[in-house]
Amino acid sequence: MGRNNNMTEQINALTVRPFVAYFLTNTMSLLGTWIQKVGLGWLTWQITESTFWTSFVSIALMAPVGIIGPFIAVYAESWNMRRAFLITKILMMIISFIIFGLQYFEMHNIHTLVVTSLLLGLLSAVHHPIRLVFISIVVPRPYLASAIGLNSVSWNMARVVGPGLSGFAIVILGLANTFGLAVILYAPLILALTLLPLEPRAKSKPNTDRFFQKLCDGGNVALQTPLIFTALCVVALNSFLVRGVLEIQPAIIGQILGGGSQALAIATAAAGIGALLASIWIGLGKLPPDFIQRCLWPMLAVGILGTACLKMTSVIIPMSLIFALTGFTTTVVGIGAQTLIQLKVDEDYRARVMTWWSSVSFGGLTIGGILIGFFGDFVPIEDAILMVMVPGFLLALLVLFKLPLVRWIDR
């Protein structure tokens, strides 16, 4: 009980100066990420008009996080976090510059899009466990819950503004200059990372265990801790059934609406607004963990039903409202579960356990998005979404039956 009381003592991380600097520059970097992500998806649709390849390129930016993330995390726990963060960000900036250069000289084709997307995805897989641990050394522990939520605010603020900027930049500047803008937005964070004062972080205890033993230890902590295990199950379902659809919006807009970049910007910004509202709600640090726990299953159910309703509309306004709703619910589930796990896990296992969260999250959206994209090349994409939603919803009911809410009890 004492532990749970401590978990509710949350303070606004925006009162910590290093976090403010990190928050602002990281938001700019994420703006670049979203501008680039939307641009790559849209360029792929223009080149191929294939929902599968558009989905593949969009998902390739994140899929490696779910596949190799846990393996990277075993080593990441012992890394110098500042140095590792800088190296991965600089390499990502270099790949982004290559994407810009290829578009500037009109040399992109499906092969260059797949290769550069996969390279960025692999770098993201290395970077992700670093990012998850890094936030814990930017602020003291009492500020951690707020910092996690605000970090998601940063992500979703970029998700709101980035697609809009991308859509208008594509129209006004062209794709090449849009990719160039994404490269420029990486720079402030790289500079800030060299100067930020960080909290001392206890290094992992000396451990002679083999690689797979360390990996299994992190998995055992996740599986044997009721709160963490149940949170991971909810996140997996949320990613497969809801987030996977949100990540392939270029294909959805292209096929259902036959829309241009402005329609894409409206739809992706709508999802981002919903996600931003959810992030602010949790990021203010006012919600006790037990309240967040009670929200997750209902939010998952609403998100699934909202996604299924895409079958019923082919107009941008109601479609955007659906995306706003599902953006809200999927973010509450995602960052709510992450907050609970971050507060529960011990420091020695933080990177390994949090990367299991990343794996089920990104793995779920990868499978869901790729399945919908594959079926979307044979049937209308709204039917493909429904084909995934129906068995997925039955799976969610089965999991809920097998994992009743009592599993949330922190024994």
WODA-V499793 format. One record per residue. RES is the residue in three letters. SS is DSSP state (2 for helix, 1 for strand, 0 for the rest). OMEGA is omega in whole degrees, 0 to 359 (* if undefined). Layout:
# WODA-V499793
RES;SS;OMEGA / RES;SS;OMEGA
This chain:
# WODA-V499793
MET;0;178 / GLY;2;180 / ARG;2;181 / ASN;2;177 / ASN;2;179 / ASN;2;182 / MET;2;183 / THR;0;180 / GLU;0;187 / GLN;0;181 / ILE;0;183 / ASN;0;184 / ALA;2;180 / LEU;2;174 / THR;2;179 / VAL;0;187 / ARG;2;179 / PRO;2;179 / PHE;2;179 / VAL;2;179 / ALA;2;179 / TYR;2;182 / PHE;2;184 / LEU;2;182 / THR;2;177 / ASN;2;176 / THR;2;177 / MET;2;178 / SER;2;179 / LEU;2;173 / LEU;2;177 / GLY;2;179 / THR;2;182 / TRP;2;176 / ILE;2;180 / GLN;2;182 / LYS;2;180 / VAL;2;179 / GLY;2;179 / LEU;2;179 / GLY;2;181 / TRP;2;178 / LEU;2;178 / THR;2;178 / TRP;2;180 / GLN;2;183 / ILE;2;189 / THR;2;189 / GLU;0;179 / SER;0;177 / THR;2;180 / PHE;2;183 / TRP;2;176 / THR;2;177 / SER;2;183 / PHE;2;181 / VAL;2;179 / SER;2;183 / ILE;2;181 / ALA;2;178 / LEU;2;184 / MET;2;186 / ALA;2;181 / PRO;2;178 / VAL;2;180 / GLY;2;185 / ILE;2;185 / ILE;2;181 / GLY;2;181 / PRO;2;179 / PHE;2;178 / ILE;2;185 / ALA;2;178 / VAL;2;179 / TYR;2;186 / ALA;2;182 / GLU;0;182 / SER;0;182 / TRP;0;166 / ASN;0;190 / MET;2;180 / ARG;2;182 / ARG;2;181 / ALA;2;179 / PHE;2;181 / LEU;2;182 / ILE;2;182 / THR;2;180 / LYS;2;179 / ILE;2;178 / LEU;2;177 / MET;2;178 / MET;2;179 / ILE;2;178 / ILE;2;178 / SER;2;178 / PHE;2;177 / ILE;2;177 / ILE;2;177 / PHE;2;183 / GLY;2;179 / LEU;2;179 / GLN;2;180 / TYR;2;180 / PHE;0;176 / GLU;0;182 / MET;0;182 / HIS;0;169 / ASN;0;184 / ILE;2;181 / HIS;2;179 / THR;2;180 / LEU;2;180 / VAL;2;183 / VAL;2;182 / THR;2;178 / SER;2;179 / LEU;2;177 / LEU;2;177 / LEU;2;178 / GLY;2;178 / LEU;2;177 / LEU;2;177 / SER;2;178 / ALA;2;177 / VAL;2;185 / HIS;2;190 / HIS;2;177 / PRO;2;176 / ILE;2;181 / ARG;2;182 / LEU;2;178 / VAL;2;186 / PHE;2;182 / ILE;2;181 / SER;2;177 / ILE;2;173 / VAL;2;182 / VAL;0;171 / PRO;0;187 / ARG;2;181 / PRO;2;181 / TYR;2;192 / LEU;2;182 / ALA;2;178 / SER;2;181 / ALA;2;179 / ILE;2;180 / GLY;2;180 / LEU;2;175 / ASN;2;176 / SER;2;173 / VAL;2;178 / SER;2;180 / TRP;2;186 / ASN;2;171 / MET;2;176 / ALA;2;180 / ARG;2;176 / VAL;2;188 / VAL;2;185 / GLY;2;179 / PRO;2;177 / GLY;2;176 / LEU;2;181 / SER;2;181 / GLY;2;181 / PHE;2;179 / ALA;2;178 / ILE;2;181 / VAL;2;188 / ILE;2;187 / LEU;0;188 / GLY;0;185 / LEU;2;183 / ALA;2;180 / ASN;2;175 / THR;2;177 / PHE;2;177 / GLY;2;177 / LEU;2;178 / ALA;2;179 / VAL;2;182 / ILE;2;184 / LEU;0;175 / TYR;0;193 / ALA;2;183 / PRO;2;180 / LEU;2;180 / ILE;2;177 / LEU;2;181 / ALA;2;182 / LEU;2;179 / THR;2;188 / LEU;2;186 / LEU;0;168 / PRO;0;184 / LEU;0;175 / GLU;0;176 / PRO;0;181 / ARG;0;178 / ALA;0;179 / LYS;0;178 / SER;0;179 / LYS;0;177 / PRO;0;187 / ASN;0;182 / THR;0;179 / ASP;0;178 / ARG;0;184 / PHE;2;186 / PHE;2;175 / GLN;2;177 / LYS;2;179 / LEU;2;180 / CYS;2;178 / ASP;2;177 / GLY;2;178 / GLY;2;179 / ASN;2;177 / VAL;2;181 / ALA;2;184 / LEU;2;186 / GLN;2;176 / THR;0;188 / PRO;2;182 / LEU;2;182 / ILE;2;182 / PHE;2;181 / THR;2;177 / ALA;2;179 / LEU;2;178 / CYS;2;179 / VAL;2;180 / VAL;2;180 / ALA;2;179 / LEU;2;180 / ASN;2;182 / SER;2;182 / PHE;2;189 / LEU;2;186 / VAL;2;184 / ARG;2;180 / GLY;2;178 / VAL;2;181 / LEU;2;184 / GLU;0;180 / ILE;0;180 / GLN;2;177 / PRO;2;179 / ALA;2;180 / ILE;2;180 / ILE;2;181 / GLY;2;184 / GLN;2;184 / ILE;2;185 / LEU;2;187 / GLY;0;190 / GLY;0;175 / GLY;0;184 / SER;2;179 / GLN;2;177 / ALA;2;177 / LEU;2;180 / ALA;2;180 / ILE;2;183 / ALA;2;181 / THR;2;177 / ALA;2;178 / ALA;2;177 / ALA;2;180 / GLY;2;178 / ILE;2;177 / GLY;2;179 / ALA;2;179 / LEU;2;179 / LEU;2;178 / ALA;2;181 / SER;2;178 / ILE;2;181 / TRP;2;180 / ILE;2;186 / GLY;2;178 / LEU;0;176 / GLY;0;182 / LYS;0;184 / LEU;0;177 / PRO;0;182 / PRO;2;182 / ASP;2;176 / PHE;2;177 / ILE;2;179 / GLN;2;183 / ARG;2;181 / CYS;2;195 / LEU;2;181 / TRP;2;178 / PRO;2;179 / MET;2;177 / LEU;2;181 / ALA;2;180 / VAL;2;179 / GLY;2;179 / ILE;2;180 / LEU;2;178 / GLY;2;179 / THR;2;178 / ALA;2;181 / CYS;2;175 / LEU;2;178 / LYS;2;190 / MET;2;184 / THR;0;173 / SER;0;181 / VAL;0;189 / ILE;2;185 / ILE;2;178 / PRO;2;177 / MET;2;179 / SER;2;177 / LEU;2;176 / ILE;2;179 / PHE;2;178 / ALA;2;179 / LEU;2;182 / THR;2;174 / GLY;2;178 / PHE;2;186 / THR;2;183 / THR;2;179 / THR;2;176 / VAL;2;180 / VAL;2;185 / GLY;2;184 / ILE;2;175 / GLY;2;178 / ALA;2;180 / GLN;2;179 / THR;2;180 / LEU;2;181 / ILE;2;180 / GLN;2;181 / LEU;2;184 / LYS;2;191 / VAL;0;175 / ASP;0;185 / GLU;2;184 / ASP;2;183 / TYR;2;190 / ARG;2;184 / ALA;2;183 / ARG;2;181 / VAL;2;180 / MET;2;178 / THR;2;170 / TRP;2;174 / TRP;2;180 / SER;2;184 / SER;2;181 / VAL;2;180 / SER;2;182 / PHE;2;176 / GLY;2;179 / GLY;2;181 / LEU;2;177 / THR;2;181 / ILE;2;180 / GLY;2;182 / GLY;2;181 / ILE;2;178 / LEU;2;180 / ILE;2;178 / GLY;2;180 / PHE;2;180 / PHE;2;182 / GLY;2;175 / ASP;0;182 / PHE;0;178 / VAL;0;175 / PRO;0;189 / ILE;2;177 / GLU;2;175 / ASP;2;178 / ALA;2;177 / ILE;2;181 / LEU;2;178 / MET;2;178 / VAL;2;184 / MET;2;188 / VAL;2;177 / PRO;2;178 / GLY;2;179 / PHE;2;177 / LEU;2;177 / LEU;2;179 / ALA;2;178 / LEU;2;179 / LEU;2;180 / VAL;2;179 / LEU;2;179 / PHE;2;182 / LYS;2;181 / LEU;0;180 / PRO;0;185 / LEU;2;179 / VAL;2;179 / ARG;2;178 / TRP;2;184 / ILE;0;183 / ASP;0;182 / ARG;0;*
